[in-house]
């Protein structure tokens, strides 16, 4: 459990250090770090909560689709494939 917490903390700090702010100076554009390591390691620093990103496809998805597909419902939105064995031709030579 401690290992997971340490890994999560490291990933969070590393991701925060990668965030950049676009700064335009005349015709030049610079990307400055949003956070410094000293600021991130300060106990009083609070990072903003991550925003959840939904695509249009995810918003329209039925959360019950896997269950409906398992039950054999056709309107679940999940495609089901049935295995069909290959057809043997009379002209094929059996090597075995």
C-alpha positions as CSV (number, residue, x, y, z in Angstrom):
1,X,0.0,0.0,0.0
2,X,2.9,2.4,0.8
3,X,4.5,1.6,-2.6
4,X,1.3,2.6,-4.4
5,X,1.1,5.8,-2.5
6,X,4.7,6.7,-3.2
7,X,4.2,5.9,-6.9
8,X,1.0,7.9,-7.1
9,X,2.7,10.9,-5.4
10,X,5.7,10.7,-7.8
11,X,3.4,10.6,-10.8
12,X,1.4,13.5,-9.6
13,X,4.4,15.6,-8.9
14,X,6.0,14.7,-12.2
15,X,2.8,15.5,-14.1
16,X,2.5,18.9,-12.3
17,X,6.1,19.7,-13.2
18,X,5.3,19.1,-16.9
19,X,2.4,21.6,-17.0
20,X,3.3,24.8,-18.9
21,X,1.7,28.2,-19.2
22,X,1.8,30.0,-22.5
23,X,3.4,33.5,-22.2
24,X,3.5,35.8,-25.2
25,X,6.2,38.5,-25.3
26,X,5.8,40.6,-28.4
27,X,6.0,38.2,-31.4
28,X,7.7,35.4,-29.3
29,X,5.8,32.7,-27.5
30,X,7.4,31.1,-24.4
31,X,6.1,28.2,-22.3
32,X,7.0,28.7,-18.7
33,X,6.5,26.0,-16.0
34,X,3.3,26.4,-14.1
35,X,4.7,25.0,-10.8
36,X,8.2,24.9,-9.4
37,X,9.4,21.9,-7.4
38,X,9.8,24.0,-4.3
39,X,6.2,25.1,-4.6
40,X,5.0,21.5,-5.2
41,X,6.9,20.2,-2.1
42,X,5.4,22.9,0.1
43,X,2.9,21.4,2.5
44,X,0.5,24.3,1.9
45,X,0.3,23.8,-1.9
46,X,-2.9,22.3,-3.1
47,X,-3.2,21.2,-6.7
48,X,-6.5,21.7,-8.6
49,X,-8.7,18.7,-8.9
50,X,-8.3,17.0,-12.3
51,X,-11.1,17.7,-14.8
52,X,-12.9,14.6,-16.2
53,X,-12.9,14.6,-19.9
54,X,-15.8,13.1,-21.7
55,X,-16.1,12.6,-25.4
56,X,-19.5,12.6,-27.2
57,X,-19.2,8.9,-27.6
58,X,-18.7,8.3,-23.9
59,X,-21.6,10.6,-23.0
60,X,-24.0,8.6,-25.2
61,X,-22.8,5.2,-24.1
62,X,-25.1,3.0,-22.2
63,X,-23.5,1.8,-19.0
64,X,-25.5,-1.4,-19.1
65,X,-24.2,-2.4,-22.5
66,X,-21.9,-5.1,-21.4
67,X,-24.6,-6.7,-19.3
68,X,-27.2,-6.4,-22.1
69,X,-24.7,-8.0,-24.5
70,X,-24.0,-10.8,-22.2
71,X,-27.8,-11.4,-21.8
72,X,-28.1,-11.6,-25.6
73,X,-30.0,-8.4,-26.2
74,X,-29.7,-7.0,-29.7
75,X,-30.1,-3.4,-28.7
76,X,-27.1,-3.2,-26.3
77,X,-24.9,-1.4,-28.8
78,X,-22.2,-4.1,-28.4
79,X,-21.3,-6.2,-31.4
80,X,-21.2,-9.9,-30.8
81,X,-19.5,-12.3,-33.1
82,X,-20.2,-16.0,-33.4
83,X,-17.4,-18.4,-34.3
84,X,-18.1,-20.3,-37.5
85,X,-15.7,-23.1,-38.2
86,X,-14.1,-23.2,-41.6
87,X,-15.9,-25.1,-44.3
88,X,-14.0,-28.2,-45.6
89,X,-13.8,-28.6,-49.3
90,X,-13.7,-32.1,-50.9
91,X,-10.7,-31.0,-52.9
92,X,-8.5,-30.4,-49.8
93,X,-5.9,-33.0,-49.1
94,X,-5.7,-34.2,-45.5
95,X,-2.0,-34.3,-44.5
96,X,-2.7,-35.8,-41.1
